[in-house]
Structures are given as structure tokens and as C-alpha cells.
Amino acid sequence: MADPKYADLPGIAYDEPDVYEINDLPESEQTADFYEEEDPVERIHISTDDAFNKFKDKFLHAENVDFSSRIGKRIRTGYDAVTGDWELVGSDQKETPIQKYHRLQCEMKELLEEVNNIQKENEDEDPNCLVSSHKVELALKQLADLKLMESLGEEVVSKISNPQGSQIKKLFSQLEQFKANINEKPESEPQGDESGIVYQFSYRPEQGRLEQSSRLADLEARLHKLETVLGASSEKLSRLTTATSKGSLLEVAEHLSATASLLDSSQLDHIEGRLGALSQKLEAITEKKTQVLQDEEQDKKVLELYELFKNAEGVIKLLPQTIMRLKALEELHNKATDTMKDLTQIEVTQAEMNGNVQNNKMLLQGVQESFAMSLNEINSTVVSLDARIKALKKK
């Protein structure tokens, strides 16, 4: 039923439901613009769980880390990720008993997890697994009950894990024993005991001088090569420093080696491909420029508008203040318009009054002229009457 406020309006269907119309087209007639990508982007899905499990229970070994770009014979190495429970051994190395013990523990834990997963997956079916999880747990418990670290002792564990360190400690202990034995011997006892260790150093001054002179000669030869390349003056060195923006010759050499490493074949192919794509884009831009013919008058108008807007930048900053001031003076302007209207009405009435005054002046002048004429006539009549009266008196 229609609303009673629309009861008196014509053209309303009271027995039909209300219909609301919009300007949109039906879905079958709507067209969507689809754009095909020229270079499709390859999207790679990364699982956070897999990444977490990959680096779980690991720590970074940063003993031989070197990220510098210095030139040298030693190979630069980064961080080394090592697990806390079990460290893998290289192909040419031999496992120690402790490493075997840790490896067996880790493998037994992995086996227990795999058996539990298989049993969970095959709960409804008959279990055909030869090894049960209970047996694996018992074996893992037996390994834990061995307590290999405690049974072997700290000394044996240190010898197995770090044999070089144990040998060094053994050598230091032997030296301490020899020192104690030497201090305990009396001074009168001869020193011909063969059980002690005798160290003998021999020095040849001629060989030392020869090595020093050979080093100096090598250094002089290298300096001579640098002088022949750079010259005696500092012009070439200043050119190199200005071209590479480096201060010393070593920094210049490092910069040149870094730029030379960029000239690798794989990197050159990549750079060549990027340059080819850039040249194609530049050619497309030039073609578009040649196709589009711009009108000179339109360019002039655009430049004039640009200069006009550029000159009006200072005025644009004052526009908000002027707008606020004009809004504040709006009432005053309205009152001024009312007063102007009143003044115009007063001027109109004043003009009408001036016209009436002019008319009155004209009438007054006419009255004065007629009054003067009548006064002259009266005077003439009076004179004529006096003359007649005098004439009558003479008779």
C-alpha cells in the first residue's frame, strides 16, 4: 500500500510493489576492460613452516667471516650454519665416537617421528609395520642411559673433540714438569742428563742481511714499476684520483678491480639484454613523438598559461587569507549595499525636488514679471488719473 502522503499525487500504482531504478546496465551488457600483461610476473609460494623447519636448531658460526672486498689469496667466507645436536662430518673426515653418538640419537628421534606418523595415518587399517614405536622408544632410552659423556670423562671427551688442543695441553704439562725437575736439581749436579729437552737456536747474520737486502731489492723493483707506470710527476695519479674519486693508489686499484669484475661474460649478457630492451623503448618513444603533431599555437597558449600560473604563485598563497577576510566583511558589504540603495533613493527624490524647485522658480519669475507689468500699468493709470484730476480742478 502506498504512503498516505502520496495519496493525492497522480500516476501512482497503489496495487503494485515499489520499484527502484538505477542507471547501471545489466550484468550481461556490462563490459570490463581486461589488460594483458606483456611481462608476466612469476609468483613463487614460500611456506613459512618449511623455512622454519629448515633452520630449526641451528646457530651461525662466525669465526672466519670476511665480507670485505680486499684483494688477497685467501678465499672470503660467510656465515656457517651448524646444528646444535648433530654436526655433519666432511667426506674426507672421520667421525668421532661422540659425533656417532649424537648422530644415532638424532636418527632414532627421526625414526620415532616417522613411525608415529605412519601409525597415525593407518589407524583404521591393520598395522603392518615391522618396527613399533614402543621398540624405538626403548632403543632411544637405552642410548640415553649410556651417558657417554659422563662415562668417558671430560679429559677423554676433550681429546676426542679437540685432539690438537689436548696435544698442546699435554706439551705444556710436560714443559711444566721439566721446569719443576730443573728447579729441584742442585746447582752442583752436572747438566748432562739426557732425559731433559734441549733447545738450540742458530742465527746466521749474513743470511739475515741477504734476506733483508733481497726484500729491499724487491721493494725497489716494485716501486720502479709503479714509477714507470705513473711517472715521476703526480699528473697521472691526480687523473686517476679525479676519475675514480678515490684518495690513494690502493683505493684506485680496488675500484678498478671491482669494475673489471663487472666485465664478466654472464653480467655482460645481462647488461646487453637490458640495453636492448632500453633501445626498443627509446625507439617506441621516438615513434610516438613523430606520430603526434603538436600545434604551435596550442604550445604557445600552454606556455602562456604556465607563465601566468607561475607568476600567480605568490598571489595563490594569499587567496585563503583574502577569502577569510571577505567572509568576515560580508555583513559589512551587505549593509553597504543597503545604504547604497537608500542613497540612490535619496538621490532620486533629491532630483525630483530639484525639478520641482526649478519649476517653482520659473513660475515665480513669471509671477514677478506679470506683477511688474501690472504695477507699471497701475502707475500709468494713476498718473493719467492725476492729470485728469488736475485738469478738472483747473476748469
Legacy VTK file of the C-alpha trace (Angstrom):
# vtk DataFile Version 3.0
C-alpha trace
ASCII
DATASET POLYDATA
POINTS 395 float
0.000 0.000 0.000
1.300 3.418 -0.927
2.282 6.001 1.653
-0.698 8.280 2.558
1.411 11.359 1.844
1.447 10.317 -1.855
-2.338 9.681 -1.931
-3.235 12.884 -3.790
-0.440 12.584 -6.402
-1.379 11.374 -9.913
0.223 8.394 -11.704
0.833 6.167 -8.646
0.035 2.422 -8.785
-1.427 1.537 -5.389
-1.773 -2.240 -6.039
1.868 -2.842 -7.146
5.116 -3.086 -5.149
7.596 -0.201 -5.119
10.339 -0.412 -7.780
13.669 1.431 -7.517
15.543 2.050 -10.757
19.256 2.742 -11.216
21.370 3.824 -14.180
23.604 0.693 -14.239
23.321 -1.775 -17.092
22.523 -5.487 -16.586
25.406 -7.857 -15.913
25.115 -9.406 -19.390
25.590 -5.990 -21.016
28.353 -4.735 -18.765
31.819 -4.831 -20.336
35.027 -4.953 -18.335
38.383 -3.838 -19.684
40.988 -6.562 -19.378
44.649 -5.739 -19.831
47.096 -8.449 -20.755
50.497 -8.199 -19.150
53.411 -8.156 -21.547
55.901 -9.464 -18.976
54.104 -11.915 -16.656
55.400 -11.957 -13.096
56.437 -15.316 -11.721
54.949 -15.752 -8.259
56.743 -18.232 -6.003
54.944 -19.610 -2.967
57.138 -19.768 0.140
55.992 -21.918 3.035
56.825 -20.482 6.449
56.685 -23.921 8.084
59.222 -25.392 5.655
61.536 -22.402 6.130
61.259 -22.689 9.924
61.992 -26.419 9.871
64.933 -25.815 7.525
66.745 -23.540 10.008
65.447 -25.079 13.238
68.017 -25.895 15.970
70.883 -24.197 14.108
73.337 -21.461 15.014
75.735 -19.308 12.991
79.454 -19.999 13.142
81.089 -16.576 12.604
84.729 -17.372 13.328
86.147 -16.974 9.796
83.619 -14.459 8.448
85.027 -11.908 5.985
82.715 -9.766 3.808
85.394 -7.274 2.736
86.320 -6.720 -0.908
90.062 -6.764 -0.346
92.362 -8.428 -2.845
94.194 -11.427 -1.447
94.939 -15.119 -1.812
92.616 -16.217 0.997
89.054 -17.091 -0.031
86.332 -14.909 1.511
83.847 -16.917 3.576
80.498 -16.041 5.143
78.443 -17.431 7.991
78.340 -21.195 8.582
75.070 -22.697 9.863
75.698 -25.542 12.325
73.087 -27.584 14.176
73.246 -27.842 17.944
72.584 -31.589 18.269
74.465 -33.160 15.383
77.205 -31.725 13.187
77.789 -33.332 9.790
81.298 -34.541 9.017
83.034 -33.971 5.703
83.641 -36.694 3.156
87.380 -36.946 3.934
86.978 -36.710 7.724
86.386 -39.453 10.249
83.586 -39.396 12.799
84.485 -39.311 16.460
82.596 -41.547 18.946
80.765 -38.511 20.345
79.644 -37.458 16.858
78.449 -41.013 16.179
76.541 -40.963 19.481
74.794 -37.679 18.591
74.059 -38.903 15.057
72.452 -42.093 16.372
70.299 -40.097 18.787
69.101 -37.769 16.014
68.384 -40.652 13.632
66.464 -42.552 16.330
64.363 -39.446 17.037
63.599 -39.038 13.331
62.705 -42.753 13.094
60.354 -42.421 16.073
58.603 -39.430 14.469
58.217 -41.250 11.130
56.807 -44.395 12.822
54.311 -42.291 14.808
53.203 -40.503 11.625
52.720 -43.831 9.807
50.679 -45.218 12.703
48.500 -42.089 12.796
47.828 -42.336 9.059
46.989 -46.073 9.257
44.820 -46.090 12.388
41.802 -47.658 10.627
43.844 -50.278 8.743
45.779 -53.231 10.178
49.283 -52.170 11.213
51.855 -53.970 9.042
54.889 -52.045 10.315
57.765 -54.329 11.355
59.127 -51.795 13.887
56.759 -50.424 16.516
57.084 -47.065 18.206
57.491 -48.781 21.590
60.637 -50.597 20.427
62.106 -47.393 19.030
61.410 -45.585 22.321
63.151 -48.379 24.253
66.201 -48.173 21.973
66.295 -44.389 22.343
66.057 -44.747 26.115
68.948 -47.239 26.105
71.057 -44.751 24.143
70.217 -42.015 26.637
71.058 -44.335 29.569
74.566 -44.897 28.205
75.601 -41.377 29.307
78.658 -41.470 27.101
79.884 -38.012 28.120
79.847 -38.837 31.846
81.291 -42.336 31.459
84.235 -41.231 29.322
85.091 -38.173 31.399
85.929 -34.613 30.479
89.553 -35.347 29.548
88.693 -38.103 27.079
85.877 -36.019 25.588
88.199 -33.037 25.122
90.817 -35.308 23.496
88.235 -36.729 21.101
86.559 -33.420 20.249
89.753 -31.324 20.088
92.843 -33.526 19.630
95.136 -30.604 18.779
94.150 -28.756 21.935
94.760 -31.860 24.033
98.226 -32.287 22.491
99.031 -28.652 23.255
97.871 -29.077 26.850
99.973 -32.244 27.146
103.032 -30.399 25.812
102.519 -27.557 28.298
102.178 -30.031 31.169
105.431 -31.759 30.132
107.207 -28.404 29.997
105.960 -27.584 33.494
107.251 -30.946 34.735
110.671 -30.313 33.163
110.808 -26.855 34.755
109.940 -28.339 38.144
112.629 -31.025 37.744
115.248 -28.419 36.799
114.347 -26.268 39.815
114.550 -29.268 42.164
118.091 -30.256 40.990
121.046 -28.772 42.949
123.492 -26.454 41.202
126.453 -28.840 41.703
124.725 -31.617 39.759
126.037 -31.872 36.224
123.701 -30.911 33.410
124.492 -33.918 31.229
121.136 -35.638 31.856
119.715 -36.885 28.582
116.128 -37.118 29.900
115.574 -33.335 29.525
114.686 -31.395 26.385
117.440 -29.237 24.911
116.589 -26.322 22.602
119.281 -24.906 20.333
118.926 -21.771 18.203
121.394 -20.845 15.477
121.447 -17.488 13.740
123.389 -16.530 10.620
123.752 -12.752 10.310
124.909 -12.982 6.684
121.772 -14.874 5.672
119.585 -12.363 7.562
121.296 -9.466 5.810
120.896 -11.234 2.463
117.173 -11.746 3.061
116.777 -8.115 4.132
118.658 -6.868 1.065
116.572 -9.145 -1.212
113.378 -7.749 0.296
114.644 -4.201 -0.199
115.574 -5.010 -3.811
112.132 -6.498 -4.433
110.509 -3.416 -2.921
112.685 -1.116 -5.049
111.773 -3.095 -8.185
108.061 -2.767 -7.412
108.474 0.962 -6.750
110.344 1.312 -10.046
107.471 -0.388 -11.881
104.981 1.971 -10.244
107.130 4.974 -11.158
107.399 3.824 -14.773
103.621 3.379 -14.966
102.651 6.570 -13.131
105.689 8.708 -13.949
107.751 10.949 -11.725
105.135 13.722 -11.651
101.770 13.480 -9.943
99.687 14.255 -13.064
98.682 10.647 -13.813
97.921 9.952 -10.168
95.775 13.089 -9.969
93.938 11.983 -13.133
93.262 8.564 -11.624
92.053 10.016 -8.331
89.775 12.530 -10.057
88.389 9.910 -12.460
87.709 7.349 -9.728
87.037 9.833 -6.880
89.487 7.926 -4.656
92.264 9.319 -2.498
95.052 6.721 -2.555
96.550 4.348 -5.124
95.316 1.282 -3.198
91.715 2.525 -3.283
92.073 3.213 -7.028
93.321 -0.361 -7.596
90.418 -1.813 -5.579
87.943 0.318 -7.554
89.454 -0.805 -10.878
89.362 -4.468 -9.818
85.692 -4.100 -8.838
84.845 -2.520 -12.208
86.831 -5.223 -14.018
84.835 -7.916 -12.198
81.680 -6.402 -13.734
83.000 -7.309 -17.202
82.136 -10.964 -16.655
80.524 -12.797 -19.582
77.304 -13.577 -17.689
76.960 -9.990 -16.482
77.753 -8.655 -19.959
74.928 -10.747 -21.431
72.562 -9.396 -18.797
73.673 -5.798 -19.467
73.343 -6.345 -23.225
69.778 -7.613 -22.786
68.830 -4.617 -20.656
70.392 -2.230 -23.193
68.430 -3.916 -25.999
65.170 -3.507 -24.080
66.052 0.128 -23.360
66.800 0.809 -27.032
63.438 -0.703 -28.023
61.654 1.535 -25.527
63.516 4.593 -26.853
62.555 3.702 -30.422
58.904 3.360 -29.386
59.047 6.773 -27.692
60.563 8.400 -30.793
57.869 6.833 -32.984
55.165 8.190 -30.709
56.769 11.634 -30.864
56.810 11.569 -34.660
53.184 10.405 -34.816
51.871 13.127 -32.505
51.974 16.557 -34.255
51.647 19.347 -31.765
50.139 22.677 -32.773
52.379 25.724 -32.281
49.527 27.972 -31.178
48.452 25.404 -28.599
52.025 25.219 -27.315
52.148 28.999 -27.046
48.867 29.038 -25.137
50.129 26.332 -22.808
53.351 28.276 -22.218
51.396 31.475 -21.576
49.141 29.668 -19.109
52.187 28.150 -17.433
53.857 31.564 -17.098
50.575 33.041 -15.831
50.232 30.352 -13.158
53.918 30.687 -12.303
53.549 34.441 -11.811
50.380 33.916 -9.778
52.053 31.546 -7.292
52.642 34.396 -4.831
49.025 35.541 -5.134
47.676 31.995 -4.673
49.277 31.837 -1.234
47.290 34.947 -0.194
43.947 33.619 -1.502
42.895 31.772 1.707
43.529 34.876 3.815
41.605 37.078 1.397
38.698 34.607 1.340
38.544 34.610 5.147
38.693 38.408 5.161
35.925 38.659 2.555
33.736 36.274 4.557
34.313 38.425 7.635
33.400 41.587 5.668
30.314 40.024 4.055
27.883 41.578 6.586
29.554 44.960 6.191
29.212 44.703 2.418
25.520 43.797 2.780
24.960 46.848 4.976
26.870 48.972 2.478
24.629 47.723 -0.345
21.549 48.640 1.734
22.936 52.127 2.362
23.737 52.462 -1.343
20.146 51.590 -2.172
18.933 54.209 0.321
21.335 56.768 -1.148
20.088 56.074 -4.660
16.503 56.576 -3.480
17.520 59.820 -1.755
19.276 60.970 -4.923
16.151 60.208 -6.968
13.938 62.156 -4.552
16.501 64.964 -4.489
16.462 65.112 -8.277
12.655 65.261 -8.229
12.760 68.042 -5.631
15.325 69.943 -7.701
12.993 69.706 -10.686
10.083 70.978 -8.622
12.223 73.860 -7.321
13.203 74.794 -10.869
9.575 74.745 -11.891
8.667 76.908 -8.904
11.459 79.331 -9.828
10.107 79.601 -13.348
6.609 80.234 -12.021
7.961 82.802 -9.554
9.760 84.632 -12.333
6.579 84.673 -14.423
4.594 85.984 -11.464
7.212 88.666 -10.798
7.199 89.769 -14.438
3.399 89.878 -14.571
3.343 91.724 -11.250
5.853 94.299 -12.566
3.831 94.786 -15.758
0.618 95.194 -13.787
2.395 97.622 -11.430
3.565 99.704 -14.383
0.064 99.736 -15.805
-1.297 100.795 -12.411
1.291 103.569 -12.208
0.429 104.775 -15.692
-3.289 104.744 -14.897
-2.656 106.601 -11.636
-0.609 109.237 -13.500
-3.325 109.615 -16.089
-5.930 109.942 -13.335
-3.829 112.599 -11.589
-3.538 114.505 -14.821
-7.279 114.329 -15.400
-7.970 115.378 -11.810
-5.637 118.341 -12.174
-7.271 119.256 -15.443
-10.687 119.106 -13.874
-9.538 121.294 -10.993
-8.243 123.940 -13.383
-11.557 124.159 -15.083
LINES 1 396
395 0 1 2 3 4 5 6 7 8 9 10 11 12 13 14 15 16 17 18 19 20 21 22 23 24 25 26 27 28 29 30 31 32 33 34 35 36 37 38 39 40 41 42 43 44 45 46 47 48 49 50 51 52 53 54 55 56 57 58 59 60 61 62 63 64 65 66 67 68 69 70 71 72 73 74 75 76 77 78 79 80 81 82 83 84 85 86 87 88 89 90 91 92 93 94 95 96 97 98 99 100 101 102 103 104 105 106 107 108 109 110 111 112 113 114 115 116 117 118 119 120 121 122 123 124 125 126 127 128 129 130 131 132 133 134 135 136 137 138 139 140 141 142 143 144 145 146 147 148 149 150 151 152 153 154 155 156 157 158 159 160 161 162 163 164 165 166 167 168 169 170 171 172 173 174 175 176 177 178 179 180 181 182 183 184 185 186 187 188 189 190 191 192 193 194 195 196 197 198 199 200 201 202 203 204 205 206 207 208 209 210 211 212 213 214 215 216 217 218 219 220 221 222 223 224 225 226 227 228 229 230 231 232 233 234 235 236 237 238 239 240 241 242 243 244 245 246 247 248 249 250 251 252 253 254 255 256 257 258 259 260 261 262 263 264 265 266 267 268 269 270 271 272 273 274 275 276 277 278 279 280 281 282 283 284 285 286 287 288 289 290 291 292 293 294 295 296 297 298 299 300 301 302 303 304 305 306 307 308 309 310 311 312 313 314 315 316 317 318 319 320 321 322 323 324 325 326 327 328 329 330 331 332 333 334 335 336 337 338 339 340 341 342 343 344 345 346 347 348 349 350 351 352 353 354 355 356 357 358 359 360 361 362 363 364 365 366 367 368 369 370 371 372 373 374 375 376 377 378 379 380 381 382 383 384 385 386 387 388 389 390 391 392 393 394
